[in-house]
Amino acid sequence: MSQIGRLRSARVRAEEPVSDRGYPRPQMQRAAWASLDGKWELAIDEDGRFVHPAEVAWTREILVPFSPETPQSGVHDTGLYKTVWYRRYFEVEPLRADERLLLHFGAVDYRARVWVDGALAGEHEGGYTPFELDVTSRLSRSRTQHEIVVQAEDDPGDLNKPRGKQDWQLESHSIWYPRTTGIWQSVWYERVPQTRIGRIVWTANVERWEIGVEAQIVQQHPRELRLRVELGIGDVQLARDEYAVVACGVHRRIALSDPGIDDFRNELLWSPASPNLIDAEIQLLDERGQVLDAVRSYTALRSFSVQGDKVVLNGRPYPLRLVLDQGYWDGCGMTAPSDGALKRDVELAKRMGFNGVRKHQKLEEPRYLYWADRLGLCVWEEMPSAYRFT
């Protein structure tokens, strides 16, 4: 555990409820969503014998999103097992004809299969990346309470898959940390329009004083659509533009008014010393100007590059003072105990005099990156790698 990890473990406990985790996807927020974190039923399938939920005997409970190896999960089973199964029920009001229900998983280690109301809804491979499933057609129309079952396969002896710092032996040894099996980031759902904003990507260009926006639109039938983008910082509106949706997408650059003088430019530029964020409101409009979908987001005017042996932030050399952070929490493993804990983690790094962290062999959850953006901390992430004996 890094020095920052030791310091925070003494400060951060589970005093905050598991539901206090914030919006799981800060850069694309909708109003109609609900968290599925909390108590789930659990079954540990040591040898990976079961292939269908009907074979599973539900014998335990677990607190999601904490992995079963952790004390915080309520299970604290640090043994070697290949598969875990999860089940819970949730209620959702009947969907309108033009609505869809999306089920989101922040991260499930390593290979996940998901059933909804007894029907296979989808699969995903990769223990550190999010995925979503449109489960609308799987919802039984004869009930308002629905069943979710998740199978997570994570063979601890498979050294070919990306595992980060997770140990494959029964007891942690050398530089390796305890294992993380199954769900370890938030699970949630959102009600969305059938025609909707599917993805938003921001790209800043400090030299041109522009913000690039790339939007992917989900639609089943071709129709005339427009995308309205409003940018602002504080009470100041920076832009309000509308663009035609062409081939299910929008790719545009928004030119901002360049104040020219450095002192005034700094009021818009992002840096750890001055973490200015630009708030964004995005609306999808139909041919009559009616709002079909709306999301809130944020971006920043900043640029990073490398020149020789120097890191350059916003066109100027920027000495980095990074702490090596493994991203493991006392009693919680790779999952932070709460959103407040993530915020305090960023604040602690800054108070210790660091302007950045190097996340070692871990992709952090979006809420950590949100607080780093909001409070001013550079984050250097590494894609978790595999380990194999030769």
Buried (B, 14 or more C-beta within 10 A) or exposed (E): BBEBBEBBBEEBBBEBEBEBBBBBBBBBBBEEBEBBBBEBBBBBBEEBEBEEBEEBEBEBEBBBBBBBBBBBBBBEBBEBBBBBBBBBEBEBEEBEEEBBBBBBBBBBBBBBBBBBBEEBBBEBEBBBBBBBBBBBEBBEEEEEEBBBBBBBBBBBEBEEBBBBBBBBEEEBEEEBBBBBBBBBBBBBBBBBBBBBBBEBEBEBBBEEBBBBBEBBBBBEEEEEBBBBBBBBBEEEEBBEEEBEBEEEBBBBEBEBEEEEEEEEBBEBBBBBEEBBBBBBBBBBBEEEEEEBBBBBBBBBBBBEEEEEEEBBBBEEEBEBEBBEBBBBBBBBBBBBBBBBBBBBBBEBBBEEEBBBBBBBBBBBBBBBBBBBBBBBBBBBBEEBEEBEEE
